[in-house]
C-alpha cells in the first residue's frame, strides 16, 4: 500500500477508522466477481486493490457520508418508544 496515498486520503477523510472502512468496503466491491465493479481510475500493474481504492478517494471519484450525527437522534427516539411500549 502506498503511504503517500494513505496520507492524502487521511487528510481528506480526517478519521483513520472511517478511512479503513471506506477502503475495505471498496476493495471488497472491486474483488467480488459477482458485483462486477470496475475501478474508477486507471490502474497500473504495480497497484494493489487498496491503492486503487485510495486513489479513487483522493481523486474525488468515490464519495462518502458519515451518518453518526444523523442517526443518533433516531436511536434515542427508538429507545424511548421501546420503554413506553
Secondary structure, DSSP 8 states (H G I E B T S, - for coil): --HHHHHHHHHHH--HHHHHHHHHHHHHHHH-TTT----SS---TT--HHHHHHHHHHTTSS-----HHHHHHHHHHHHHHHHH-
